[in-house]
Amino acid sequence: MSGAKGPIVPTLPRGNAAVGAPASGERSRRSGMAPTQERGSHLRAEAAEPLPCGNWPSRWSAGDAAAASRDFAELHAGLGGLLWLQFDPQEAGCSLWLWREGEPQRLTPPGRSVRSRVYEYGGGAFCVVGDGVVLVDEADQQLYRLGVAAGSVPEALTARSHCRYGDLQFAPAWSAVLAVEESHAAQAVVHRLVALSLHDGTRRVLAEGADFYGAPRLSDDGRRLAWIEWDRPELPWTATRLCLAEVFADGSLGTREVLAGAAGDDSLQQPTFTDDGRLTCLSDRAGWWQPWAEQGGQWHPAPVAGHPLDNGAALSTTGTAGWSEPRRMAEADHAPAPWQLGTLSHLPLDDSGWLLARQEDGWGFLIERDAAGRERRLAAEFSRFRQLAGDAQRFYCIAAAPDRLPAVLAIARDSGRVHVLAGGERPLPAEDLSWPQSLRFATGEGESAQAFFYPPRNAACAVPADERPPLVVFLHGGPTSACYPVFDPRIQFWTQRGFAVADLNYRGSSGFGRAYRLRLAGEWGRIEVEDACALVRHLGEVGLIDPARAFVRGASAGGYTALCALAFHRLFRGGASLYGVSDPLSLRRATHKFEGDYLDWLIGDPVRDAERYRQRTPLLHAGRIAAPVIFFQGGLDAVVVPEQTAAMVAALRARGVPVEYRLYPDERHGFRQAAHLADALEREWRFYVDLLD
């Protein structure tokens, strides 16, 4: 239910644009504020005209916002350069690019999209093999081999039409590609780990019997195979197992050994072998996804030497001289919830150090950590980091920032200097940009939640002295996912027009530790709704918004929460559901294997907890919704089927509730076409404007 539309990516500029020096100062861990959070606040034009909020004139159109909804994914160093996937909403597909010798080169021909659909959310759709790549074709989910010479045509490697492949990993010792295979040959979907020969596509099963597999990794010497597995009813962010098998000379595997996770009380992800053959992974055994490694035949947290400092100690942002003293590994997550395969957010280095994508209080940090436990911060102008890679001279990552589109970065290992290889454009001038302000606020059960607040921002307009702005609450999908303090073209569309936006990381979001992430167990439809309401009240009490003009919107799982908020509270003037869940039991019956037990975890057993389902099903409580609602739905959506949304619309119309309904016949779960993205945003804005007075 993440509503993910796959990787999203900007048109590539010429590479090697250097990033300027980062802002000085460090975020205070206690305050939860970023050093650049107030950047540009002094730049508001003197001639800004006070105008009623909600309908400010803006040059940032819905079309601009849709065109900027682009991203990168799946970074790999190799072939003398760097490779990545790029999604452009104008094409509604993912293309493969190679950057080397200072120039980006598109490898896949137009009309060819690279994307895996294993577990529906995919990931790991290509890998570097020898002098080319092996990729997953989105159309048929088969593997193809592709050279990098101009005019190269993909050549089929597999022809198993009932199978999908993902999490590809080159195994040079076997001259094969390791993959997660998803077979739809029978009524029950089956997952396995397989090796596929690069010569003729011959398939060999490596592991089977568990319900789910991920991250097959072969050591460089070809003697050990590691992987992640888990069984229903668990999810990859609740409990997984790290497994290892010895590889014999004839290629056969020894007995499977469970190295960690046998007790079913921790989530492990991203196993990786170091150059010297040690196995590492991320484990949340200590409450956070942190790096662990083999040492003396046992598993240990990332080693620390010397005297540890408090976790809040400041880190240098540039250069080699500004390393911290040895310090404990931060109590912070170093990975997102693993919805997709092929993620790499920790990179073991050849000197027993680490490159880490860390998240603290919602903000992202790229951290280099040495074997002694000293740390330095890299690429400090950016606030989210994904897909780490490296070579002898550089680190690479996909990064995003509050004022930039996503970018592919190269970072010099000696100096820390950052070069933008692709993307990273600044779509709005500083005086027009609304910067995220992190806040913690009190919510139910004496707990707190986190959100990013974006005030209205437009160089030509100002909020009148006697008015407080209307608010749009954004609810992320998943629901075990998160929002990030990065440039979101949709948010800037709203703030440009005089709306404030609050992007909510409700209890149950990822990136805040295991306890916070698991808080939704049995509570979906209640506590995150409670958080949304508490957020509106808090912002109203401190005078940042007009609580009488608050709107709530969400996609997929976020749409469900928006509908619950409208059904069970009278706090919102209106709302929007983008392919949102209105009938959880219907979703449970129709959902795919990966999420087959998710609703049981989020709400409960449909028999034992039938009353809880009735209490938290918006469709059954449509009679309690009084506020107007606008719905957007894809006609080909197999997750939230059109009939479910149509039933909700009909129930509201029967009661005379103002409703708009927009069906895009050729869209699936998560809109991908630029025209539809723009149309939905424009319609939602006009819908709210009509409700302001």
Secondary structure, DSSP 8 states (H G I E B T S, - for coil): --------------S-EE-----SS--BTTTTB-TTTTTTGGG--TT-EE--TT----S--HHHHHHT--EEEEEEEETTEEEEEEEETTTTEEEEEEEETTEEEE-S-TT--B---TTTT-B--EEEETTEEEEEBTTT--EEEEESSTT---EE----TTEEEEEEEEETTTTEEEEEEEE-SSSS-EEEEEEEETTT--EEEEE-SSSEEEEEEE-TTSSEEEEEEE-TT--TTT--EEEEEEB-TTS-B---EEEE-TTS---EEEEEE-TTS-EEEEE-TTSS-EEEEEETTEEEES---S----TT-----SSSS---------SSBSS----SBS---EEE-TTS-EEEEEEETTEEEEEEE-TTS-EEEE-TT-SEEEEEEE-SSEEEEEEEETTEEEEEEEEETTT--EEEEEE----S-GGG----EEEEEE-GGG-EEEEEEE----TTEE--TT----EEEEE-SSSS----SS--HHHHHHHHTT-EEEEEE-TT-SSS-HHHHGGGTTTTTTHHHHHHHHHHHHHHHTTSS-GGGEEEEEETHHHHHHHHHHHH-S--SEEEEES--S-HHHHHHH--GGGTTHHHHHT--TTTTHHHHHHT-GGGGGGG--S-EEEEEETT-SSS-HHHHHHHHHHHHHTT--EEEEEETT--SS---HHHHHHHHHHHHHHHHTT--
